[in-house]
Amino acid sequence: MTLPIPDKPYPDWSRLLSAVWMHGSSVCNIDPNEANAAVDRAAESIRDSIVERNEARNIRPSSFVACGRQAYFMLKGEEPHKMPDNIGSTFAVGHLLHELAYAAVKSAMPRGILVETERAVTLPDWWPDHPAFNQSGHVDMVLTVTDIEAALPFLPKDVIKRHTQMLVDFKTMGSFSVRKHGKAVFGDDPDAFGYTAQLAIYTDALGIIDNGALLVGINRDSLTKPIIPRWVTPEVLKSEAQRIKVAFEMAIEQTDPGEEFLVRHGEDAYFFCGRKGKPGYCPFRTICGENATVTD
């Protein structure tokens, strides 16, 4: 059952998506056909997550783009750290929650707004044509206004005019990460997992970088809590795209950019880089630390 017409339009895509997801997640409103399709797709992804290793083997929009030194080490032939052998269940839960989100949004999105999920994307012209780089990818969701009159009760005319299309990327997070996501300052705060970088690459590939994009947090610890869509501005995405271009050029030339993530974020990067006794999540944290360019 689609979202009822509100008393007044939602002020932006973020709040419309939140309302659609909440409405579509109800057992009273979800389309059984969408639910069945989601479960079927999730089953295959869950199986793959728990019986196959999940490490990325090439540079792609979701891997090795958060820091310029990651691409440098990849092209140098260094071996990234392996993920824990039991990480598969985490990925499996993520796949399931993505599919349930897709089903909820497809069930409740009003007429006049097209919902595409897992859309294949050819990467931007500036993306290196190199064996170490994937040449295509896919995006979680693209929302497109196809009938302005039908969409007007749900979004203001100026929003539709500025942003007829919106890229949406869902991320499953624990409660702590969700709280950080809700107050993050994109472009300033450390983005060690490359979320905004991924959005920058895909919006540029789709020709909609000027629309910004929605980065949506799903709280895997409390599944009845609302999703948290945050709009990432075009300025942040363009800045990230430029940073990635420079990082790739240096990596291909085999020019070491040094610990540029630490330079950008200082002590805030210690948690991700594994400095000062912090655990570290970078797949190259050991070799990077052994070749330090920044003094603690």
N, C-alpha and C positions, 0 to 999 in steps of 0.2 A: 504494500500500500504506500503510495507516494506521500510525501510531506504535505500536510494541509497548507493552504495559503495563509500566511501570517497577517497580523493586523497592519504591519508595515514591512517593507522589504528589509532583509538582513543587510547590514551596512557594508559587508565585504564577503569575499569568497570564504574566508576562514570561518566566520560564524554561520554561513549557510552550510558549509561542509559539516560542521559540528552538529547542527540541528538534523541534517540528513542522516548522518551516522547514528545518532541517538535514536531517531525515529525508526530507521531501518533495522536496528539491532533488536528491536522488540519482537518477541515471538508472535505478537499480534499483527505485525506489519511486514516481516521479512517474506519475500517471495520464495516459496518452496523450491521452485525451479532453480533460482539463483543459489539457494542453500545447497541443493544437491550437486550442482556444478562445482561449487566451492569445495565441498567435501571431497569430491572425486579428484580435483586438482591437488588439494592439500595432501591427500593420501600418497600420491606419487612423490611429492616433494619431501614429505616426512620420511618415507622409506629411504630416499637418496641421502637425506641428511644423516641418518643413523647407520648407514652401511658403507658410505663413501667418505673420504677425507674432504674437508671443505676449504683447504687452502687455495688461494688464487695462484695460478701459475704464470699469468701474464699481467701486465699493467692494464687496468681497465678503469672505467669511471668510479667504481666502488672500491678500488684497491690501489695502494701505492701512490696516491695523489695528495695526501694530506701534507707531506713534507717533501721538498725537492730532493732531499738525500735518499729517500726511499727509491725513487726512480733511478737515481745515480747508482745505488748499490745493485738494483735489479739488473741494469745493463752491464754492470761490471762483472756479473755472474756470481755475486754473493748469494748464499742460501738464507732465506728468511727463516725465522723461528717457526717451528710447527705449532699448530694449535693443539690444545689438550685432546687426548684421544676420546674423552667423554663429552666434548663440546657439541656433539651432534644433536642432543636433545634440545639445546638452546636454539639452534637453527631450526629444528623441527617445529618448536613452539612458535617461532617467528613466522614461518611459512603458514602455519594454521591461522594465526591472527591476521596476517595479511589477507588471506582468502576470505575470512569472515568479514573483514572490513570492506572488501570488494563487494561481497554479497549484500551487505547492509546498505552501502551507498547506491548500488545498482537498483536495489528494491525500492528505495525511497526518493531518489533524485527526481525532481519535478520534470514534467514534459517541457521540452525546449532546451534541455541541457543534456548533451551526449556524454556518456561515461565510457571511456576506453581504459582497459586494464592490460597490463603486461604488453604494452605496445612496443614493437621492435623499432629500433632507432639506428640509423647510420650515423657514425660519429662525425664531428665537425671537420671542415676542410683542413684545419690546422693540426688535427690529430695525427701523430706520426704514422706513416706507412712503414712499419718496422715489425719484424717477427716477434719482438717482445711485447707488442701492444695488440690487444684485441681491437678488431675493426668495427665491431657493432655491439649493441647492448639493448637493454629494454628498460622502460620506465614503468613505475607502478601504475600510475593513473594520469590521464589527461582529461580535463573537463572542458567542453566546448559549447558555447551558446549557439544553438542552431536555429532557434526561433525566438527572436527578441521579444515579441509581444507575449509569448507564453512565459518567458523568463522574468519579465518586468515585475510581477508581484513578489518575486523572491530576491531580486538584486536591483539596486538603483541603476537608472539609465547611464549615469556617468561611469559607474563601475563596469558595466557591460561594454561601454564604448572604449574604455581604456584597456580592459583586460577580457577580451572575448574568449580567450583560452587560458587555462591555468594548469601547470604541471603540479602534480601532487606526489610526494614521496613519503611513505609510511615507515616509521622506525619503531620497533618494539623495544621498550626500555624498562628497567627496574624503577622502583619508586624514586630513588635518589636521583637517577638520571632524568626522570620526568620533571622533577622539581627544578633541576638545573636548566632543562630545555625551556621550561615556562618563562624563565627570566633571562635567558641567554641574550647577549648582545652580539648578534651575528656580524662577523667581520672584525671584531675585537677579541672576543673570548676564544680560547684555544678550541680548534675543531680537529681533534686528533684522529677522528675516524673518517674525516673527509666528507662529511654530509653536505656542506655547502659547495665544496668542490664538485661533487657528483651532480648537484643541481645546476651548477654553472655550465658544466660540459653538456648536459642533456638539454637545457633550455637553449643554449647556443646552437646545438645540433638541430633543434626543432624550429629555430628562428623566432623564439618567443622570449628571449632573455630580457627584453624590455618590459615584460609582464611581471617579472619576479617569479616566485614559486612558493608553494606551501610545503613546509617540512612538518610532518604530523607525528607527534609522539603518542604511542599506545602503551598504556601502563599494564605490563604483563603480570604485575603483582596484585592488581585490583581491577578486574576486567569489567566491572560495572561503572568504573570512573569514566568521565567523558574523555574523548581524545583531545589532544592539544595541538591544533594547527597553528603554526607560526609562519607569517609571511616573511620571506627573505627578499630584500629589495633588489631591484636591477643593479644598483650601484655596487652592492656586495658581490653579486654574481659576476659582474664584469671585472671587478678587481680580482676575484678568484680565477677567472678564466685567464687573465693576463699573467698572474703568478704561475699558473700551471704551464702556460706556453713557455715561459722563461725557464722553468724547472726542466721541462722536457728537452729544450735546446741544449741546456748544460749537460743533461744526462747523456744525450746522444754524442756530444763532443767529449764526454768523459771528463768534464770539469767539475770537481767536487764543490758543491755549494756550501759545505760545512753544515753545522748544526743550525740551519736557518730557522727551524721551528722554535728552538730555544731562543734565538735572537729575537724573533717576533714576539714571543710570549713570556720570556723570562721564567721566574719561579713558577708561574702558573702551568708551565709545560713539564715540570718535574714528574708529576703523577703519570703522564703518558710516556715520557722519555726514559723513565727509570732512574732518575737522579735522586741523590740524597736519601737513599733507602726506600724510595717509592717503587712499587712493583713494575711499572712500565708495561705498555701495551704495544709499542712499536715493534714490528717484526724484525727490525734491524737494530734493536736497542743495544745488543752486546757489541757488535762491531762498530757501531756509531760511538759508543762510550769509549771503546779502545782507541778510537781515532778522534778524540775530542778536539774541538776548535774553540769551545767556550769554557772559560774558567768559572767554576761554581763560586 
